[in-house]
Amino acid sequence: MNRQVRPQCVLQGRAHYPLPTLTDMTAKQPVFYGWFIVAACFAATLCVGEVLWSFGVFFKALETEFSWSRSLMSSGYTALLVGQGLSGILAGRLADRYTARPVLLASALFAGPAIALCSQIHTPLQLQGFLFLSGLATGATISVPTSTVQRWFHGRAHGGIALAIVMSGIGVGALVFAPLLNYVIASFGWRPAFIAAGAVFFSILGIAALMMRPSPSERDRSSRQSCDSSTERSRPPIGRLLGTRQFAGVAGITLIAFLTFQILLVHLVPYATDSGISTHTAAVALGLVGGFSVPGRIMSGFLSEKLGWRRTLAFALLGASGALLSLPMVDQVWMLYCFVALYGLCHGIRAVAVLGVLGHVFGTRSLGELIGITVAIAQVLGALGPYMAGYFFDQLRTYSITFIALGALLALGALLALKLKTELAADTSGASQNPGNESSPR
């Protein structure tokens, strides 16, 4: 009688356990759903690139039609940033308490019509008011996806790379939508372009929201609610976290970087065209800042595993400082592209590293709210940057002093990042165990 004999592994004095067969070893393991969450969060941050990066393309069209000053034009973008900052805090808190899906669905439902409403701008008050509404509706697209992906990969390998992929969506959005919207504006006008931007935002974010699921740590809410009292006692109050030197340092660095980024986002195209570069080339260069930030964001995940988040952040800020200090000398297309390449890479690394530092130092339990507060501080205070840059240009007729000052601030931010302490991670419940933490770089 033929009988298949399976190999046995013999343990002295114990039972015999069969070794796994070839079928057992080749059986497919289910794909971790966290990677689908990465894809959904990538789509959500893609919408950030569409909203934030598109205004620089609309800038010239609005300026040409209404003959408004650049400081007035920049005030509309300031209103957008303030709205995003305020709603980002609430969105992050709601995602921490509930789940990401309803928050992102609400954002999609309100943001699509709000962006389309900008097609009806006729007065400065409408410019500021409609963009403020758009900011309120789109604030969830930063704090919610970045905190959600860190929850899903909490304690798992490749968490830094997952966060880097999600953040790369902003750069891809810039690379895709800045030239695309510039084409729509040139072909059909800026009013239809706003309507198209609203429809695209609604479609992409709506699909992303439907893909969301609660993370493993969020699934058993009934059992967690039964021990809320002990959980709250062990959870550091959000006010105490905000009062730490670590949070002040991260918030200050984020503000410096965000101030620089927002000024470039609004004024890089006008600066390039003032230097004799065509509007189309300048718009492509603006999109390439986001394009180069994509490999920078991916690099950030790998660098964090070698250097840790703190040194990765300092490296990015120092490179961005060098780029800004060289910008006043840019007056040729090839020089503009060199600036775009260096700044874009460093901007991408920095954008991920800041969030990685927050997750490592403070853990994931209140991460959405902390990201929302950090981004809100940077957006509300940094929102004055484009307006002030426009004001100084109106007075001095040059951007050089502004760019040099920004380069010096970025260098100061690099020094601050190196001095940033991370001891709070040991005392904070739910501190991140993702790769790239400062205690055990790989």
N, C-alpha and C positions, 0 to 999 in steps of 0.2 A: 504494500500500500504506500503510494507516494504521499508524503506529507512535508509541507514546507517547514523547515527547522529554522527558527529565528535565533540569532546569536544571543547569548546570555552574558550578563555581567555579574560576576560572583563577588559577593562581599562576605568576608569571613564572619561566620556566625550569624548571618542575617539572610533575609529573603533574597531571592534572585529577581533582578529587574531586567526586562528585555531592553535591548538597545533600540533606538528609533530606526524604522525602516526607511528606505529611499523615498517611499511615498510620503512618510511623515515629514522628512526633511525638506521635500520640495513643495509641500502644501503652502498655498498662498496665504499670507497673513493679511488681514483687513487693513486698508490704508487708514492711517490716523486721520480723523476728520479735521484735526487742527490745520492740516494743509489746505483743506477746502475753505476753512476760515481765513487762512492767509490770502487765498484768491479773492474772497469776498471783501476783505479789508483792503486789499490792493485796489479793487474797483472803487471802493469808497474814497480812498486817498487820491485816486485818479481825478475825482471830481474837485478836489482841492486845487490841483493843478489847473483845471479848467477855469475856476472862479478867480483865483489869485493872479494867475499869470496872464489872463486875458485882458485885464484892465489897461496894461501898458499898450496893447494893440488898439483898444478903443480910444485911448488918450488923444492921439493925433486927429482921429475922425471927429471927436467931439470938439476939440480945440478949433478945428477948421470951420465947423458949422456955426459954432456959437461965438468964436473969438474971445473966449474966456481966458483969464490969466492962468498960468500954470499952478499958482498957489490955490486958486479957486478950484481948478480941476482936481488937484491933489486932495482937496478937502472931501470930495466925494469918496475917494479911496479910503481916507481916514475914517469916514462914517462906516464903510464896509468892515474895516478891521475892528472898530469898536463893537459893532453888532456881533461879529464872530466871537470876539473875546468874551462878551457877556453871556451869550448862549452856550459857549463851550463849557463853562463851569457847570451850568445846570445840566447839560447833556451828559457830561462826565459823571456827575453825581447820580443821575437817573440810571445810567448804565451800570454803575457800581451797585446800586440798590436792586435793580431789576435785571434786565438783559439788554443786549445791544439792538435786537431786532425792532422793537417798537420805537425806540429812539431814532434809529435811522429811517424807518418808514415815515415817521412824522416829519423828519427833515426833508425827505424826498417830496412829500405832498405839499409842503409849504414853499420849498426853495424853487421848484420849477416855475410856478406862477410868479414868484417874487423876482426872479431873474428876468423873466419875460416882460414884466412890468417896466423894467428899465428902458424898454423900447419906446416908452411914452414920455421920456425926459424932454422938457422944454425950458425949464427954469433952473437956476442954481439950487433952489430949495428942493425941487424934485430930484435933482442929481444926488443930493445928500440923503434925502429921505428914502428914495427907492433903493439906493445902495445899502443904507442902514438896515432896511428890511431884509435885503438879500443876505447880509451878514448874519442877522439873527437866525435866519432859516438854515444857513449852511454851517453853523458853528460846531455841529456834531461830527463833522467829517474829519476832525483831527483827533480829539480826545477819545472818542468812542472806539474807532478801529485800532489805534495804537495801544490802548489799554486792554482791549479784548484779546488781541493776539498774544500779549504777554501773559494773560491769564491762562490761555490754552497751552502755552509752552512753559508754564511755571514748573521748574524742576525737571525739565526734559532737555535733551541734547538739541543743539542747533537753534536755541531760542533767539540768539543774537542774529542769526541769518534770517530767521522768520521775520523778525522785526525790521531788518534791513530791506527785505523784499516788499513788505507792506509800505514802508516809507518811500520806496522807489516809485510807487504809484504817482506821487506828486510830481516827480521829475518827468515821468512818461506823459502825464497829463499836460505838462508844459510843452514838451517836445511835440505832442500831437496837436493840441488845441490852439497854441499861439499862431502857428502858420495857417492852420485851417480857418480860424476865425478871421485872420487877416485876409485870406482869400474871399471869404463870404462878404466881408465889409467892402472889399474892392469890387466885387461882382454885383452885390445886391444892396449894399448900404449897411450902416451900423444898426439900424432899427431891426431889420430881419435877423441880423446876427445875434442880437440879444434874445430874440424869440427862439432861435435855434439852440442857443446855449442853454436856455431854460429847459427845453424839451430833452436835450441830451442828458443834462444833470438829473432830471426826474427819472429817466429810463435806467441809467446806470446805477444810481443809488438805490432805486426801488428793487432791482434785481439782486443787488448785493445784500440788502436787508433781508430778503426772503431766504437767503442762504445761511443766515446766522442761526446758531444754536447755542444754548447755554454751555459754558465750559464745564469740565468735570467737577470743579470746585463749586459751581453754582447749581448743580442739578438737584441736590437733596435739600431744597429750601425749607421744607417742613421740619426736618430734623434740626436744621440750623436754627430755625426760629424758636424751637423748644429750648435752646440753650443760649438765647440772645443775651441774657443778662451776664453770663460768664464771658461770652465773646466780647461784649462791649467793654467789660472791665479789663480784658487783656489787650484791647485795641487802643493804640495811642490816639488821643483826640486829634482831630485834624488841625485844631488851633495850635497844639504843641508842635506838630510837624512843621507848620508854617513859620513858627518862631525859631527854628533851628538855623545855625550858620550854614548848614549844608543846603537848605532850601534857598536861603538868601543868595548863596553863591551860584547855584544853578539858575535861579531866576535872573540874576544880574547878567550872567553869561548869555542866557537866552535873549534877554532884552537887547544886548549889544549886537548879537548876530541878527536878530529879527529886524532891528532898526536899519542895519546895513542892507539886508535883503529887500526890505520894502522900498527903500529909496531907489535901489537899482531896478526893482520891478517896475516902478513908475517912470523913472527918469533915464534909464539906460537908452531906450529908443530915442527920446528927444536929444540926449547928449550925442549919440552917434550921428543922427541926422544933422545936428548943428556942426559936426565935424566934417560934413560933406559926404557921409555914407548914406546910401539910399534907404528909404523907409522899409522896403522889402528885405534888404540885407540886415538891417537893424532888427526887424521882427524875427527873422530866422536866428540871429544871434541870441536874442532874448529866449527863444525856444530852446536853443542849444545849451543855455545855462541849466535849464531843467534836464536836457538830454544828458549832459555830462554829469549831472548830479546822480543819475541812475547808477552808473558803475561806482560812483563815490559812495552811495548808500549801501551797495552790495559789499564794497571793500570794507565799510565800517564794521559789518558783522564779522569778517575774518580778522580785521585788525584788533577788534575787542578781545578776541580769544587769545591773541598774542600779547597785547599791550595792556589790556584792561580798558574800561570805558573812559577813565579819567585821562590817561595819556593819549588815547585816540582823539578825545575832544580837544586837547591842547594842540595836537598836531594839526588838526583841521583849522583851528582858529588862526594859528600862525601862518599857514599857507594862504588863507583868505586875506590876512593882513597884507602880505606881500602883493597880492593881486590888486587890492584897492590902492596901495601906494603907487602902483605903476599905471593906474587907469588915467590920470591926467595927461600922460604922454601918448595915449592912444589916439591916432588920427588916420590910421590906415586900416583896411579891412582885415589884413592878416594879423595886425596887432590886436584888433577887436576879438578875433577868434582865439588868439593866444590867451587873452584875459578871460574869455568865456570858459575855456578849457580848464584853466587853473582854478578860477573861482567856483565853477560848477562842481568840480570834483570835491573841493574842500567844503563847499556848502552841503553837498550830499552826505559826506562823512559826519559833519557837525550835526545835521538834523537828526540823524539816528542816534548819535552818541549822547546827546542831551537826554533823550527819552530813556536810553539804556542806563544812564547814571541815575535818573529818577527811579526806575524800576528796581535797580540794585540797592539803592540806599533806603528807600521807603517801603519796598515790598509791593504787592499787587492788590491788597485789600481796598485801599482808597486811591488806587493809581489813576483811575479815570478822572476823579475830581482834582487830584494834584496836577495832572497834565493840563486839565482845563484851566486851573488857576494860573499855572506857569505860563501857558500860552496867552491867557487873558491879560496878564500883567505886561507881557511883551507886546501884545497887539494894541492894548489901550494906550500905553505909553509910547510904544514904537509907532503908533499910528500918526503921531505928530511929525515923524521923520519926513515922509514925502511932502507934507505941507511946508515944513521948515526949509527943506531943500529947494522947493519951488520958490519960497519967499526970498531965500538968499540969492537964487539965480536972478529973480526979478530985480534985486537991488544991485548985485555985483556983475551980472551977465556972465557968470562962470560957475562951473561945478567943481573946480580944482580944490578949493579949500574944504568943501564938504567931503570929497573923496579922501583927502589926506587925513582929516580928522577921524573918519571912519576906520582907516587903516590903523591909526594909533590906538583906537578903542579896542579893536580886535586883538592887537598884540597884548594889551592889558588883560583882555579876557583869557588869553592863552596862559598867562602867568597865574591868573586866578584859578583856572582849571587844575593846574599842577599842584596848587596848595589846597585843593578841595579835599576834605576828609570824608571818609566813608564809614566811620565807626558805628554810626546809627544803625547800619544794617544788622548788626548783631543783636540790637535791642528791639527791633521792630518786628512784630508778628507778621509772618508772611513775607519776609524778606526774600528777594529774588534769588533763585538758585540757577538762573540761566547762565550759559556760558558767557564769558566775557566779564565776570565780576572781578573786582580788584583783588580779592583774596586768593584766587586760584586761576590766574590766566592760563590758557592752554595753548 
